[in-house]
Amino acid sequence: MIFFNHLIYYNRKMQYFWSVKESIRHNGVIERIENDVVFVKIVQLSACSGCQAKSLCKISESKEKIVEVRVPDVTAYKVGDPVVVTGTASQGTKAVVLAFGLPLIILLSVLIVLTQVTGDEAKSALIALLVMVPYYVVLYICRNRIKRVFQFSIRK
């Protein structure tokens, strides 16, 4: 009986875990507005940007990125307005899988198979790296379809 009580508790806990919609938020400033798209400049900080010794360290860095956000009413926004750009955590996971996960799996698979077949590690490594070119070309060609998957929202 105790086992089933623990199982029910665990199941409820996991249902709550999967139902939580975490979001990723970045503060930004509206850079420009075109048609129904607002372009927001966000500053992506490195993990050590909040460190007290960052002025002494050469590792800390920040990058500015432009995020495109489709909005139904662009008249509510002006260039220079501070906004918060929001995306879901699942979008971040999908982005990491597309940018790093799948290429790593493809690279390692090609490398292992070619090394086993040819026995030449140098040629296998070169071909495995060259296989990445078509992968990223396909990603580039599908960029508009991918943009539809990665929808962001903004609020003042």
C-alpha positions as a printed NumPy array, in Angstrom:
array([[  0.   ,   0.   ,   0.   ],
       [  2.832,   2.41 ,   0.802],
       [  4.33 ,   1.762,  -2.631],
       [  1.105,   2.826,  -4.366],
       [  0.845,   6.   ,  -2.256],
       [  4.386,   6.966,  -3.289],
       [  3.589,   6.148,  -6.908],
       [  0.475,   8.359,  -6.867],
       [  2.43 ,  11.2  ,  -5.211],
       [  5.206,  10.883,  -7.794],
       [  2.691,  10.861, -10.671],
       [  1.016,  14.063,  -9.393],
       [  4.382,  15.735,  -8.961],
       [  5.416,  14.861, -12.534],
       [  2.07 ,  16.072, -13.943],
       [  2.688,  19.411, -12.242],
       [  6.256,  19.495, -13.539],
       [  5.211,  18.975, -17.164],
       [  2.282,  21.402, -16.929],
       [  4.434,  24.335, -15.764],
       [  5.127,  26.713, -18.64 ],
       [  8.406,  28.376, -17.826],
       [  9.384,  31.341, -19.893],
       [ 12.625,  32.999, -20.877],
       [ 12.609,  36.772, -20.579],
       [ 15.025,  39.415, -21.818],
       [ 14.815,  43.154, -21.402],
       [ 15.252,  45.054, -24.628],
       [ 14.67 ,  48.266, -26.521],
       [ 12.669,  48.617, -29.717],
       [ 15.12 ,  49.4  , -32.503],
       [ 12.739,  49.669, -35.459],
       [  9.236,  48.768, -36.631],
       [  8.37 ,  47.423, -40.084],
       [  4.846,  46.395, -41.124],
       [  3.653,  44.065, -38.319],
       [  7.15 ,  43.22 , -37.04 ],
       [  8.875,  44.917, -34.125],
       [ 12.662,  44.567, -33.999],
       [ 13.905,  44.503, -30.415],
       [ 17.571,  44.815, -29.444],
       [ 18.445,  42.674, -26.442],
       [ 21.777,  42.395, -24.684],
       [ 22.783,  38.793, -24.053],
       [ 25.133,  38.677, -21.086],
       [ 27.564,  35.923, -20.264],
       [ 27.082,  33.995, -17.04 ],
       [ 29.862,  35.895, -15.294],
       [ 28.588,  39.36 , -16.227],
       [ 27.283,  39.926, -12.702],
       [ 30.626,  39.116, -11.101],
       [ 32.365,  41.788,  -9.053],
       [ 35.707,  41.07 , -10.733],
       [ 34.483,  41.226, -14.329],
       [ 36.535,  44.36 , -15.038],
       [ 39.694,  42.397, -14.243],
       [ 38.62 ,  39.309, -16.146],
       [ 38.913,  39.045, -19.933],
       [ 36.362,  36.228, -20.2  ],
       [ 33.163,  38.168, -19.445],
       [ 31.349,  39.443, -22.496],
       [ 27.998,  40.629, -23.752],
       [ 26.433,  40.436, -27.193],
       [ 23.677,  42.496, -28.719],
       [ 21.031,  40.567, -30.639],
       [ 18.057,  41.686, -32.674],
       [ 14.843,  39.702, -32.124],
       [ 11.928,  39.904, -34.555],
       [  8.519,  39.891, -32.871],
       [  5.241,  39.85 , -34.795],
       [  2.57 ,  41.934, -33.072],
       [ -1.08 ,  42.496, -34.014],
       [ -1.001,  46.234, -33.238],
       [  2.291,  48.006, -33.962],
       [  0.776,  51.391, -33.094],
       [  1.102,  50.506, -29.412],
       [  4.898,  50.58 , -29.705],
       [  7.452,  53.274, -30.547],
       [ 11.139,  53.135, -31.399],
       [ 13.15 ,  53.42 , -28.183],
       [ 10.459,  51.909, -25.917],
       [ 11.819,  49.508, -23.292],
       [ 10.094,  46.119, -23.569],
       [ 10.397,  42.575, -22.267],
       [ 10.791,  39.839, -24.894],
       [  9.341,  36.515, -23.779],
       [  9.72 ,  33.019, -25.196],
       [  8.991,  29.606, -23.742],
       [ 11.651,  27.351, -22.283],
       [ 10.659,  24.645, -24.767],
       [ 11.651,  27.003, -27.583],
       [ 15.096,  27.292, -26.015],
       [ 15.354,  23.523, -25.874],
       [ 14.315,  23.181, -29.519],
       [ 16.881,  25.787, -30.539],
       [ 19.672,  23.969, -28.7  ],
       [ 18.671,  20.66 , -30.291],
       [ 18.627,  22.165, -33.801],
       [ 21.862,  24.102, -33.377],
       [ 23.94 ,  21.627, -31.373],
       [ 22.187,  18.323, -30.62 ],
       [ 21.365,  17.055, -34.096],
       [ 24.662,  18.219, -35.617],
       [ 26.565,  16.409, -32.867],
       [ 24.62 ,  13.189, -33.452],
       [ 25.125,  13.435, -37.223],
       [ 28.81 ,  14.264, -36.862],
       [ 29.531,  11.409, -34.469],
       [ 27.455,   8.913, -36.479],
       [ 29.239,   9.718, -39.729],
       [ 32.611,   9.709, -37.992],
       [ 32.055,   6.318, -36.338],
       [ 30.625,   4.655, -39.444],
       [ 33.321,   5.971, -41.777],
       [ 36.104,   5.096, -39.349],
       [ 34.782,   1.538, -39.129],
       [ 34.371,   1.235, -42.912],
       [ 37.56 ,   2.95 , -44.129],
       [ 39.861,   2.709, -41.129],
       [ 41.284,   6.153, -41.979],
       [ 40.529,   8.522, -39.102],
       [ 41.743,  11.695, -40.823],
       [ 39.571,  11.252, -43.931],
       [ 36.635,  10.173, -41.777],
       [ 36.936,  13.301, -39.638],
       [ 37.166,  15.563, -42.69 ],
       [ 34.129,  13.986, -44.341],
       [ 32.18 ,  14.141, -41.057],
       [ 32.918,  17.874, -40.857],
       [ 31.931,  18.373, -44.495],
       [ 28.601,  16.645, -43.823],
       [ 27.77 ,  19.547, -41.492],
       [ 27.743,  21.992, -44.419],
       [ 24.567,  20.54 , -46.006],
       [ 22.924,  20.365, -42.578],
       [ 23.402,  24.068, -41.949],
       [ 22.463,  24.906, -45.552],
       [ 19.157,  23.076, -45.039],
       [ 18.635,  24.991, -41.782],
       [ 19.26 ,  28.231, -43.642],
       [ 16.832,  27.293, -46.419],
       [ 14.175,  26.385, -43.825],
       [ 14.736,  29.561, -41.776],
       [ 11.278,  30.993, -42.521],
       [  9.588,  27.778, -41.407],
       [ 11.76 ,  27.72 , -38.297],
       [ 10.821,  31.355, -37.553],
       [  7.174,  30.27 , -37.327],
       [  8.09 ,  27.721, -34.66 ],
       [ 10.04 ,  30.249, -32.593],
       [  7.421,  32.893, -31.816],
       [  8.216,  35.537, -29.238],
       [  5.978,  38.025, -27.507],
       [  6.693,  41.446, -26.074],
       [  5.19 ,  43.576, -23.352],
       [  5.966,  47.003, -22.011]])
